């Protein structure tokens, strides 16, 4: 199991966003089932405000009829009210006796024991309409109105609609909000990644994700940044490969043109053979260096490392350089001792140093000095190779590492193809190092940084 699996996600993790979204959804559903459910239950159990007003008005009218006409007034009011209400209506005193001229029968007396107030909840299980007792508003001790609840006032008439709203529509709305949140959190970023991949498939390598996507601080933000970096890396690789092909084709035209001219000339066979050998060797070196540079740029894995003693490597390179350039070894100096060990790949490091050394010799005067020095800096060795060639313009210190750049205007194949420094820098970077140039009072200094390797001193 990876080590990161033993730790909680970071505070900007997508995990916490999902937790917040799901917890909010659950709390909303709990609120719906408790608070909203109680509200709907009250709406379906209690009389509406309109029904209470009507019933209280009936009680006030009955009280007014009792005060003005006693039994005759109550009888007249009951005759009038029964034209409006179909259910049973009566007026009783505090002794539960009728205040009208018509006494209560046995069944009516029995129903009086189950009377309810207008502010009481109405049972949905009761099949018959309840009787309501409402005291006279002006004189509650004088009597009360007793009325069978009119059917139009019965609560719960729209219970099915409320149940559909509570149990179907509102949960569906909350679920829709949850889906929208999940879509914005997960699906929309993935759709943008899909569009980016489709753009790559259509060879639109310059397309990039929006800053809003790459600035996210969760796992999807990391994925977006990695995806964007991969897109930039792919575009850079393709552009470099295309540029190398264009430069290679351009550089090959010159030796091919010279070969064409040589074949059409009146040169003797030995002269023609010498010319052919020289041009073919130049083209072979050009193709080899270009393919090597292309491989170095495409290779992203760090090269295998080993312990390398820089002094021993320098002695080997000096022997070859003296043979090729006819320089005496005293002009190729080294201030390093045997304790200078670096970690890297021997072949690529040797080729990088050889390219730098050849370049320094080519641009130094015949009696000049090329010197390798260095010092330990923490976990690295900082090496520098100085020549006496006069240096380059400050604006060209970075440009000289570009492929096929020749600042001295040398003819291709004679002064080099402008690939040596590019190959050297890429080789060092693949070994965990780096390379840069700076001017000195006498010439150019090439700085090399390489990882140091501790080696035990022999006993």
C-alpha positions as CSV (number, residue, x, y, z in Angstrom):
1,X,0.0,0.0,0.0
2,X,1.4,3.4,-0.9
3,X,2.5,5.6,2.0
4,X,0.1,8.4,1.0
5,X,-2.8,6.0,1.7
6,X,-2.1,6.1,5.4
7,X,-2.8,9.8,5.6
8,X,-6.0,11.8,5.4
9,X,-6.5,13.9,2.2
10,X,-5.4,17.5,2.2
11,X,-7.8,20.3,3.1
12,X,-8.2,21.1,-0.6
13,X,-8.8,17.5,-1.6
14,X,-11.8,16.6,-3.7
15,X,-12.7,14.1,-0.9
16,X,-13.8,17.0,1.4
17,X,-15.9,18.6,-1.3
18,X,-17.7,15.4,-1.9
19,X,-18.2,15.0,1.8
20,X,-19.6,18.5,2.1
21,X,-21.9,17.9,-0.8
22,X,-23.3,14.6,0.4
23,X,-23.6,15.7,4.0
24,X,-25.6,18.8,2.9
25,X,-27.8,16.6,0.8
26,X,-28.5,14.3,3.8
27,X,-29.2,17.2,6.1
28,X,-31.7,18.6,3.6
29,X,-33.4,15.3,3.4
30,X,-33.6,15.0,7.2
31,X,-35.0,18.6,7.4
32,X,-37.5,17.7,4.8
33,X,-38.7,14.6,6.7
34,X,-38.8,16.3,10.1
35,X,-39.5,20.1,9.9
36,X,-41.4,20.1,6.6
37,X,-43.2,16.9,7.5
38,X,-44.5,18.5,10.8
39,X,-45.5,21.6,8.9
40,X,-47.5,19.6,6.4
41,X,-49.1,17.5,9.2
42,X,-50.2,20.7,10.9
43,X,-51.6,22.0,7.6
44,X,-53.6,18.8,7.2
45,X,-54.8,18.5,10.9
46,X,-55.9,22.1,11.8
47,X,-58.6,24.3,10.5
48,X,-57.6,27.0,8.1
49,X,-57.7,30.6,9.1
50,X,-60.7,31.2,6.8
51,X,-62.7,28.4,8.5
52,X,-61.9,29.8,12.0
53,X,-63.1,33.2,11.0
54,X,-66.4,31.9,9.6
55,X,-67.1,29.7,12.7
56,X,-66.2,32.5,15.1
57,X,-68.5,34.8,13.2
58,X,-71.3,32.3,13.6
59,X,-70.7,32.2,17.3
60,X,-70.7,36.0,17.5
61,X,-74.0,36.0,15.6
62,X,-75.5,33.4,17.9
63,X,-74.4,35.4,21.0
64,X,-76.0,38.5,19.5
65,X,-79.2,36.6,18.8
66,X,-79.3,35.4,22.5
67,X,-78.8,38.8,23.9
68,X,-81.5,40.5,21.8
69,X,-84.2,37.8,21.6
70,X,-83.3,35.0,23.9
71,X,-85.0,31.7,22.7
72,X,-86.9,33.4,20.0
73,X,-83.8,35.1,18.7
74,X,-81.9,31.8,18.8
75,X,-84.7,30.1,16.9
76,X,-84.8,32.7,14.3
77,X,-81.0,32.7,13.9
78,X,-80.9,28.9,13.6
79,X,-83.6,28.9,10.9
80,X,-81.4,31.4,9.0
81,X,-78.1,29.6,9.4
82,X,-79.6,26.2,8.4
83,X,-80.2,27.7,5.0
84,X,-76.4,28.1,4.6
85,X,-75.0,25.0,6.4
86,X,-76.2,21.5,5.8
87,X,-74.8,19.9,9.0
88,X,-76.2,20.0,12.5
89,X,-76.2,23.4,14.3
90,X,-77.3,24.2,17.9
91,X,-76.8,26.7,20.7
92,X,-76.3,25.4,24.3
93,X,-75.7,26.9,27.7
94,X,-73.0,26.1,30.2
95,X,-75.3,23.3,31.6
96,X,-75.2,21.6,28.1
97,X,-78.9,22.4,27.6
98,X,-80.3,23.8,24.4
99,X,-80.9,27.6,24.4
100,X,-83.4,27.2,21.6
101,X,-87.0,26.1,22.0
102,X,-86.2,22.7,20.7
103,X,-84.6,20.4,23.4
104,X,-81.7,18.0,22.6
105,X,-82.5,14.3,22.1
106,X,-80.4,11.5,23.5
107,X,-78.1,11.0,20.5
108,X,-77.4,14.7,20.4
109,X,-76.7,14.8,24.1
110,X,-74.2,11.9,23.6
111,X,-72.5,13.8,20.7
112,X,-71.9,16.7,23.1
113,X,-69.4,14.7,25.0
114,X,-67.1,14.5,21.9
115,X,-67.1,18.2,21.0
116,X,-63.8,19.9,19.9
117,X,-62.5,23.4,19.8
118,X,-61.7,25.3,16.6
119,X,-58.0,25.4,17.6
120,X,-57.8,21.7,18.1
121,X,-56.3,19.2,15.6
122,X,-58.8,17.2,13.6
123,X,-58.3,13.5,13.4
124,X,-58.0,12.2,9.9
125,X,-59.2,8.8,11.1
126,X,-62.6,10.0,12.1
127,X,-65.2,9.1,9.4
128,X,-67.9,11.4,10.6
129,X,-67.6,15.2,10.7
130,X,-66.7,16.4,14.3
131,X,-68.9,18.8,16.3
132,X,-67.2,22.0,17.3
133,X,-68.0,24.1,20.4
134,X,-67.4,27.8,20.1
135,X,-68.2,30.1,23.1
136,X,-69.9,33.4,22.5
137,X,-67.1,35.9,22.0
138,X,-68.7,38.7,24.0
139,X,-70.0,36.5,26.9
140,X,-68.5,33.1,27.1
141,X,-70.4,32.2,30.2
142,X,-73.8,32.8,28.5
143,X,-73.5,30.0,26.0
144,X,-71.8,28.4,23.1
145,X,-72.4,27.6,19.5
146,X,-72.2,23.8,18.6
147,X,-71.9,23.1,14.9
148,X,-71.0,20.1,12.8
149,X,-67.9,21.0,10.8
150,X,-68.9,21.9,7.3
151,X,-67.4,19.6,4.6
152,X,-65.8,22.6,2.9
153,X,-63.8,23.4,6.0
154,X,-62.6,19.9,6.6
155,X,-58.7,19.9,6.8
156,X,-56.7,17.5,4.7
157,X,-58.7,18.0,1.5
158,X,-55.4,18.5,-0.4
159,X,-53.4,15.9,1.5
160,X,-52.6,14.0,-1.7
161,X,-51.1,17.1,-3.3
162,X,-49.1,17.9,-0.2
163,X,-47.9,14.3,0.0
164,X,-46.8,14.4,-3.7
165,X,-45.0,17.7,-3.0
166,X,-43.3,16.3,0.2
167,X,-42.5,12.8,-0.9
168,X,-41.8,13.3,-4.6
169,X,-41.3,16.8,-5.9
170,X,-39.0,18.2,-3.2
171,X,-36.8,15.1,-2.9
172,X,-36.5,15.1,-6.7
173,X,-35.5,18.8,-6.6
174,X,-32.8,18.1,-3.9
175,X,-31.6,15.1,-5.9
176,X,-31.4,17.3,-9.0
177,X,-29.3,19.9,-7.0
178,X,-27.0,17.1,-5.9
179,X,-26.6,15.9,-9.5
180,X,-25.8,19.5,-10.6
181,X,-23.2,19.8,-7.9
182,X,-21.6,16.5,-8.8
183,X,-21.7,17.5,-12.5
184,X,-19.9,20.8,-11.8
185,X,-17.5,19.1,-9.5
186,X,-16.6,16.0,-11.6
187,X,-18.2,15.7,-15.0
188,X,-17.5,19.2,-16.4
189,X,-13.7,19.1,-15.7
190,X,-13.6,15.6,-17.3
191,X,-15.5,16.9,-20.3
192,X,-12.9,19.7,-20.7
193,X,-10.1,17.1,-20.5
194,X,-11.9,15.1,-23.2
195,X,-12.2,18.2,-25.4
196,X,-8.5,18.8,-24.9
197,X,-7.7,15.2,-25.9
198,X,-9.9,15.6,-29.0
199,X,-8.0,18.7,-29.9
200,X,-4.7,16.8,-29.7
201,X,-6.2,14.1,-31.9
202,X,-7.0,16.9,-34.4
203,X,-3.3,18.1,-34.2
204,X,-4.2,21.3,-32.4
205,X,-1.3,20.9,-29.9
206,X,-1.4,24.6,-28.9
207,X,-4.8,24.2,-27.2
208,X,-4.5,24.6,-23.4
209,X,-6.9,24.2,-20.5
210,X,-8.5,27.3,-19.0
211,X,-6.8,29.0,-16.0
212,X,-9.9,28.2,-14.0
213,X,-9.2,24.5,-14.5
214,X,-5.5,24.6,-13.8
215,X,-5.8,26.8,-10.7
216,X,-8.0,24.3,-8.8
217,X,-6.3,23.0,-5.7
218,X,-7.8,19.5,-5.5
219,X,-6.9,16.3,-7.3
220,X,-8.6,17.4,-10.5
221,X,-6.5,20.5,-10.5
222,X,-3.4,18.4,-10.2
223,X,-4.6,16.3,-13.1
224,X,-5.4,19.4,-15.1
225,X,-1.9,20.8,-14.5
226,X,-0.3,17.5,-15.4
227,X,-2.4,17.3,-18.5
228,X,-1.5,20.8,-19.5
229,X,2.2,20.2,-18.9
230,X,2.0,17.1,-21.0
231,X,0.4,19.1,-23.8
232,X,3.1,21.7,-23.6
233,X,5.8,19.0,-23.5
234,X,4.3,17.2,-26.5
235,X,4.0,20.4,-28.5
236,X,7.6,21.3,-27.6
237,X,8.9,17.9,-28.6
238,X,7.0,18.0,-32.0
239,X,8.2,21.5,-32.7
240,X,11.8,20.5,-31.9
241,X,11.7,17.4,-34.0
242,X,10.2,19.4,-36.9
243,X,12.8,22.1,-36.5
244,X,15.6,19.5,-36.5
245,X,14.2,18.0,-39.7
246,X,14.1,21.4,-41.4
247,X,17.6,22.3,-40.2
248,X,18.9,18.9,-41.2
249,X,17.5,19.1,-44.7
250,X,18.9,22.6,-45.0
251,X,22.4,21.5,-43.8
252,X,22.4,18.5,-46.1
253,X,21.8,20.7,-49.2
254,X,25.2,22.3,-49.0
255,X,27.4,19.1,-49.1
256,X,25.1,17.6,-51.6
257,X,25.5,20.7,-53.8
258,X,29.3,20.4,-53.4
259,X,29.1,16.7,-54.4
260,X,27.1,17.6,-57.5
261,X,29.6,20.3,-58.5
262,X,32.5,17.9,-57.8
263,X,31.0,15.2,-60.0
264,X,30.4,17.7,-62.9
265,X,34.0,19.1,-62.6
266,X,37.2,17.9,-64.3
267,X,38.9,16.8,-61.1
268,X,41.1,13.8,-61.2
269,X,39.9,10.6,-59.7
270,X,42.1,10.9,-56.5
271,X,40.9,14.4,-56.0
272,X,37.3,13.4,-56.5
273,X,37.6,10.4,-54.2
274,X,39.1,12.7,-51.5
275,X,36.2,15.2,-51.9
276,X,33.6,12.4,-51.8
277,X,35.1,10.9,-48.6
278,X,35.3,14.3,-46.9
279,X,31.7,15.3,-47.8
280,X,30.3,11.8,-46.9
281,X,32.1,11.9,-43.5
282,X,30.6,15.4,-42.9
283,X,27.1,14.2,-43.7
284,X,27.5,11.1,-41.6
285,X,28.6,13.2,-38.6
286,X,25.7,15.7,-39.2
287,X,23.1,12.9,-39.3
288,X,24.6,11.1,-36.2
289,X,24.7,14.4,-34.2
290,X,21.2,15.3,-35.2
291,X,19.8,11.9,-34.3
292,X,21.7,12.0,-31.0
293,X,20.3,15.4,-30.2
294,X,16.8,14.3,-31.1
295,X,17.2,11.3,-28.8
296,X,18.4,13.4,-26.0
297,X,15.5,15.8,-26.3
298,X,12.9,12.9,-26.4
299,X,14.5,10.9,-23.6
300,X,13.0,11.9,-20.3
301,X,14.2,9.1,-18.1
302,X,17.3,9.9,-16.1
303,X,20.3,8.1,-17.4
304,X,21.9,5.3,-15.2
305,X,24.6,6.8,-13.1
306,X,28.0,5.6,-11.9
307,X,31.0,7.0,-10.1
308,X,33.2,9.0,-12.5
309,X,36.6,10.6,-11.6
310,X,36.7,13.8,-13.6
311,X,40.5,14.0,-13.6
312,X,40.9,10.5,-15.2
313,X,38.2,11.4,-17.8
314,X,39.9,14.7,-18.5
315,X,43.3,13.0,-19.2
316,X,41.6,10.7,-21.7
317,X,39.9,13.6,-23.5
318,X,43.1,15.6,-23.5
319,X,45.0,12.8,-25.3
320,X,42.4,12.7,-28.0
321,X,42.2,16.5,-28.3
322,X,45.9,16.8,-28.6
323,X,46.0,14.2,-31.4
324,X,43.2,15.9,-33.4
325,X,44.2,19.6,-32.9
326,X,48.0,19.2,-32.6
327,X,47.9,21.2,-29.4
328,X,50.5,20.4,-26.8
329,X,49.0,19.0,-23.5
330,X,50.6,21.9,-21.5
331,X,48.0,24.2,-23.1
332,X,45.1,22.0,-21.8
333,X,45.3,22.4,-18.0
334,X,43.3,21.0,-15.1
335,X,43.2,22.3,-11.5
336,X,41.1,19.4,-10.2
337,X,42.6,16.6,-8.0
338,X,41.7,13.0,-7.7
339,X,39.0,13.8,-5.1
340,X,36.6,15.2,-7.7
341,X,34.1,12.4,-8.3
342,X,30.7,13.0,-9.9
343,X,27.7,10.8,-10.5
344,X,26.5,10.3,-14.1
345,X,26.7,8.2,-17.2
346,X,30.3,7.9,-18.4
347,X,29.6,7.8,-22.2
348,X,27.3,10.9,-22.3
349,X,29.4,12.9,-19.9
350,X,32.5,12.1,-21.9
351,X,30.8,13.2,-25.1
352,X,29.6,16.4,-23.5
353,X,33.0,17.3,-22.2
354,X,34.6,16.4,-25.5
355,X,32.2,18.7,-27.4
356,X,33.0,21.6,-25.0
357,X,36.7,21.0,-25.2
358,X,36.7,20.9,-29.0
359,X,34.7,24.1,-29.1
360,X,37.1,25.8,-26.7
361,X,40.1,24.7,-28.7
362,X,38.5,25.8,-32.0
363,X,37.8,29.3,-30.7
364,X,41.1,29.9,-28.8
365,X,44.3,31.3,-30.4
366,X,47.0,28.7,-31.3
367,X,49.0,29.6,-28.2
368,X,46.0,29.9,-25.9
369,X,45.2,28.1,-22.7
370,X,42.1,26.0,-22.0
371,X,41.7,25.3,-18.3
372,X,39.3,23.1,-16.4
373,X,38.6,24.1,-12.8
374,X,36.0,23.5,-10.2
375,X,34.8,23.4,-6.6
376,X,32.4,21.5,-4.4
377,X,29.0,23.2,-3.8
378,X,26.9,21.2,-1.3
379,X,25.6,18.1,-3.1
380,X,27.1,19.1,-6.5
381,X,30.4,19.8,-8.2
382,X,30.6,23.1,-10.1
383,X,33.1,22.8,-12.9
384,X,34.0,25.4,-15.4
385,X,36.1,25.3,-18.6
386,X,37.7,28.6,-19.7
387,X,39.2,29.5,-23.1
388,X,40.9,32.6,-24.5
389,X,38.7,33.0,-27.5
390,X,37.4,36.5,-26.7
391,X,33.9,35.3,-25.6
392,X,30.6,36.1,-27.3
393,X,28.1,38.9,-27.1
394,X,26.0,38.8,-23.9
395,X,22.8,38.5,-25.9
396,X,24.2,35.2,-27.5
397,X,25.1,33.5,-24.2
398,X,21.9,31.4,-24.3
399,X,21.5,31.4,-28.1
400,X,24.8,29.4,-28.6
401,X,23.0,26.3,-27.1
402,X,20.4,26.2,-29.8
403,X,20.9,23.6,-32.6
404,X,22.7,24.7,-35.8
405,X,23.8,28.1,-34.4
406,X,27.2,29.2,-35.6
407,X,28.1,32.7,-34.4
408,X,31.5,32.7,-36.2
409,X,29.8,32.3,-39.7
410,X,31.8,29.1,-40.3
411,X,30.8,27.1,-43.3
412,X,28.7,24.0,-42.4
413,X,30.9,21.0,-41.9
414,X,34.1,22.9,-41.4
415,X,33.6,25.0,-38.3
416,X,31.1,22.5,-37.0
417,X,27.4,22.1,-37.4
418,X,26.3,24.0,-34.3
419,X,25.2,20.9,-32.5
420,X,28.0,20.3,-30.0
421,X,26.8,22.6,-27.2
422,X,23.2,21.6,-27.6
423,X,24.1,17.9,-27.3
424,X,26.4,18.7,-24.3
425,X,23.7,20.6,-22.4
426,X,21.0,18.0,-23.0
427,X,23.4,15.3,-21.9
428,X,24.2,17.0,-18.6
429,X,20.5,17.7,-17.9
430,X,19.7,14.0,-18.4
431,X,22.3,13.2,-15.7
432,X,20.7,15.6,-13.2
433,X,23.1,18.5,-14.0
434,X,23.1,21.7,-16.0
435,X,25.2,23.9,-18.2
436,X,25.4,27.6,-18.9
437,X,27.9,30.1,-20.4
438,X,29.4,33.4,-19.2
439,X,32.0,35.8,-20.5
440,X,35.3,36.4,-18.7
441,X,38.1,38.9,-19.2
442,X,39.9,36.7,-21.7
443,X,37.2,34.5,-23.3
444,X,34.2,32.3,-22.6
445,X,33.6,30.2,-19.5
446,X,31.4,27.1,-19.8
447,X,29.9,26.2,-16.4
448,X,28.9,22.6,-15.6
449,X,27.0,21.5,-12.5
450,X,26.9,17.8,-11.8
451,X,25.8,15.7,-8.8
452,X,28.7,14.8,-6.5
453,X,29.3,11.3,-5.4
454,X,31.0,10.6,-2.1
455,X,33.9,8.1,-2.4
456,X,35.7,6.6,0.6
457,X,39.4,7.4,0.5
458,X,41.6,4.4,0.1
459,X,43.3,3.1,3.3
